[in-house]
């Protein structure tokens, strides 16, 4: 989640984009100011996950795909907006971003990416099947143990950001700037 965020003070009103009026979804809680110590801790968690990903040389485009896919599953509009912008900035294609919600039905992702995305879905939706053995075996076949640990760190972190974003609507979708 990190970087530029918009708070409730900036969230009121309706905006016009081109010929269409858009409706602002109201912020429920300015989480960053109401739980500032926890918000800082989340930033530290995010930095720790990034450090693990960097340590193992985890592909930056795949990082963003994982963040986007978890955010799609969780319905976190701000995080989807943020990470699609970040993905484009590092060279991710529009075709793959548009197809991400149906990645398993497309030929656009490598076996390694498919394993990471399947694992992301299993961890994000763990209440359904508790991350089945087949999901872990598939990701372990494509990634080293250190890479799997870094991937778990990433998935846990984005899911935590999503939980804050969805429950409080503290960050306004569309407000993120690179």
C-alpha positions as CSV (number, residue, x, y, z in Angstrom):
1,X,0.0,0.0,0.0
2,X,2.5,2.7,1.0
3,X,3.4,6.1,-0.7
4,X,0.9,8.8,-1.5
5,X,-2.4,8.4,0.2
6,X,-5.5,10.6,0.3
7,X,-7.5,11.0,3.5
8,X,-11.1,11.7,4.4
9,X,-10.6,15.5,4.2
10,X,-10.0,15.1,0.5
11,X,-12.7,12.6,-0.2
12,X,-16.0,14.6,-0.2
13,X,-17.9,15.5,-3.2
14,X,-18.5,14.6,-6.8
15,X,-16.0,15.0,-9.6
16,X,-16.5,15.3,-13.4
17,X,-14.2,13.3,-15.6
18,X,-14.7,14.2,-19.3
19,X,-18.4,14.0,-19.9
20,X,-19.2,11.7,-17.0
21,X,-19.8,12.6,-13.4
22,X,-18.2,10.3,-10.8
23,X,-19.5,9.7,-7.3
24,X,-17.0,9.8,-4.4
25,X,-17.4,6.9,-2.0
26,X,-17.2,8.4,1.4
27,X,-14.3,7.7,3.7
28,X,-15.5,5.9,6.8
29,X,-12.5,6.5,9.0
30,X,-9.2,8.3,8.7
31,X,-7.2,5.3,9.8
32,X,-3.8,6.9,9.4
33,X,-4.6,9.6,12.0
34,X,-6.8,7.5,14.3
35,X,-4.4,4.6,14.5
36,X,-1.1,6.3,13.7
37,X,1.2,3.9,15.5
38,X,-0.4,0.9,13.8
39,X,-0.3,2.7,10.4
40,X,3.5,3.2,10.9
41,X,3.8,-0.4,11.9
42,X,2.1,-1.4,8.7
43,X,4.6,0.7,6.7
44,X,7.4,-1.1,8.6
45,X,5.7,-4.5,7.7
46,X,5.5,-3.4,4.1
47,X,9.2,-2.4,4.1
48,X,10.2,-5.8,5.7
49,X,8.3,-7.7,3.0
50,X,9.9,-5.6,0.3
51,X,13.3,-6.3,1.8
52,X,12.7,-10.0,1.7
53,X,11.5,-9.8,-1.9
54,X,14.6,-7.8,-2.8
55,X,16.9,-10.2,-1.0
56,X,15.6,-13.1,-3.1
57,X,15.5,-11.1,-6.3
58,X,11.7,-11.5,-6.7
59,X,10.5,-10.1,-10.0
60,X,9.1,-6.6,-9.6
61,X,6.3,-7.1,-12.1
62,X,5.2,-10.3,-10.4
63,X,5.1,-8.5,-7.1
64,X,2.6,-6.0,-8.5
65,X,0.6,-8.8,-10.1
66,X,0.3,-10.5,-6.7
67,X,-0.7,-7.2,-5.1
68,X,-3.3,-6.5,-7.7
69,X,-4.8,-10.0,-7.7
70,X,-5.1,-10.1,-3.9
71,X,-6.6,-6.6,-4.0
72,X,-9.1,-7.7,-6.7
73,X,-10.2,-10.7,-4.5
74,X,-10.6,-8.4,-1.5
75,X,-12.3,-5.6,-3.4
76,X,-9.8,-2.9,-2.4
77,X,-10.3,-0.2,-5.0
78,X,-7.5,2.0,-3.7
79,X,-4.9,-0.8,-3.8
80,X,-6.1,-1.9,-7.3
81,X,-5.6,1.6,-8.5
82,X,-2.2,2.0,-6.8
83,X,-0.7,-1.2,-7.9
84,X,-2.0,-1.1,-11.5
85,X,-0.3,2.3,-11.8
86,X,2.9,0.9,-10.3
87,X,2.8,-2.1,-12.6
88,X,2.4,0.1,-15.7
89,X,5.3,2.2,-14.5
90,X,7.6,-0.8,-14.5
91,X,6.5,-2.1,-17.8
92,X,3.6,-4.4,-17.2
93,X,1.3,-4.6,-20.2
94,X,-2.3,-3.5,-20.4
95,X,-3.3,-6.9,-21.8
96,X,-2.0,-8.7,-18.8
97,X,-3.4,-6.2,-16.3
98,X,-6.9,-6.5,-18.0
99,X,-6.6,-10.3,-18.0
100,X,-5.4,-10.7,-14.4
101,X,-8.9,-11.3,-13.0
102,X,-9.1,-14.4,-15.3
103,X,-5.4,-15.3,-15.4
104,X,-6.0,-19.0,-15.3
105,X,-8.1,-18.8,-18.5
106,X,-5.4,-16.9,-20.5
107,X,-2.1,-17.7,-22.1
108,X,-0.4,-14.5,-20.9
109,X,1.2,-15.8,-17.8
110,X,4.2,-18.0,-17.3
111,X,4.1,-21.2,-15.2
112,X,6.0,-19.4,-12.5
113,X,3.5,-16.5,-12.5
114,X,0.6,-18.9,-12.6
115,X,1.9,-20.7,-9.5
116,X,2.4,-17.4,-7.7
117,X,-1.1,-16.2,-8.6
118,X,-2.7,-19.5,-7.6
119,X,-0.9,-19.4,-4.3
120,X,-1.9,-15.8,-3.8
121,X,-5.6,-16.8,-4.3
122,X,-5.3,-19.7,-1.9
123,X,-3.7,-17.6,0.8
124,X,-6.0,-14.7,0.3
125,X,-9.1,-17.0,0.4
126,X,-7.7,-19.4,3.0
127,X,-11.0,-19.7,4.9
128,X,-12.4,-21.8,2.0
129,X,-9.7,-24.5,1.7
130,X,-6.9,-23.5,4.2
131,X,-4.3,-23.3,1.4
132,X,-4.5,-26.9,0.0
133,X,-1.4,-29.0,-0.4
134,X,-1.7,-28.8,-4.2
135,X,-1.3,-25.0,-4.1
136,X,1.7,-25.1,-1.9
137,X,3.3,-27.9,-3.9
138,X,2.7,-25.9,-7.2
139,X,4.4,-22.8,-5.8
140,X,7.2,-24.8,-4.2
141,X,7.9,-26.4,-7.6
142,X,8.5,-23.0,-9.2
143,X,10.1,-21.1,-6.3
144,X,12.9,-21.7,-3.8
145,X,12.0,-21.9,-0.1
146,X,13.3,-18.4,0.4
147,X,11.2,-17.1,-2.5
148,X,8.1,-18.8,-1.1
149,X,8.8,-17.2,2.3
150,X,9.1,-13.8,0.6
151,X,6.0,-14.4,-1.4
152,X,4.1,-15.3,1.8
153,X,5.4,-12.0,3.3
154,X,4.1,-10.1,0.3
155,X,0.6,-11.8,0.3
156,X,0.2,-11.3,4.1
157,X,1.1,-7.6,3.8
158,X,-1.2,-6.8,0.9
159,X,-4.0,-8.6,2.5
160,X,-3.5,-6.5,5.7
161,X,-3.5,-3.3,3.6
162,X,-6.6,-4.5,1.9
163,X,-8.4,-5.2,5.2
164,X,-7.7,-1.6,6.3
165,X,-8.6,-0.1,3.0
166,X,-11.9,-2.0,2.6
167,X,-13.1,-1.7,6.2
168,X,-12.3,2.0,6.6
169,X,-12.2,3.3,3.1
170,X,-9.5,5.6,4.4
171,X,-7.7,6.1,1.1
172,X,-9.5,7.4,-1.9
173,X,-9.3,5.4,-5.1
174,X,-7.8,7.5,-7.9
175,X,-5.8,9.7,-5.6
176,X,-2.6,7.7,-5.7
177,X,0.2,9.3,-7.7
178,X,3.5,7.8,-8.6
